[in-house]
Every structure is written in C-alpha cells, then in structure tokens.
Amino acid sequence: MPAKSAAQQKAAGAALAAKRGESSPSKLKGASKEMYKSMSERELEEFASTKRKGKPEHVSKAQSSSKSRKNRSGSRARAE
C-alpha cells in the first residue's frame, strides 16, 4: 500500500530507520512513533519507498474518510 501523502512517506522513512537501528526509536514523535510500533519493516519499506512527486504534503482525515465512503458505497454521488 503506497503512502497517500509526502508527510506519511517521511514518517514511514523515520520509523523504518529506527526499526533498522539506524536511529533511536526514542526520538520518534507522532505518526512515525505509531508506525514504528504497529507496522512491520516490510510495510514501512512499502510506505517509505513511495515517490513523493505529485503527492500532497498532507491529507486531511476528512478527505481520506470521504474517499473510503465513496469506495464502499460504489458510487461517487455525495449524500447531502
């Protein structure tokens, strides 16, 4: 699964470095700390290897959850 934003890709890179022992896990904060705890090295590699070109810096929770709802419902129409 590729990263959805540049920030997510960067956080995965930091978590991966800590997982491999290249940096200290105690220096991780926020998303990278959670990724370090909950993801395998292989999963982190997939996120970290995502190209940043064309990715937004951040994806808001509202944007990502509305995309999920569209995918589940099978239609692109919005309920208003």
Secondary structure, DSSP 8 states (H G I E B T S, - for coil): ---SSHHHHHHHHHHHHHHTTSS-GGG--HHHHHHHHHS-HHHHHHHHTS--TT--S---HHHHHHHHHHHHHS------
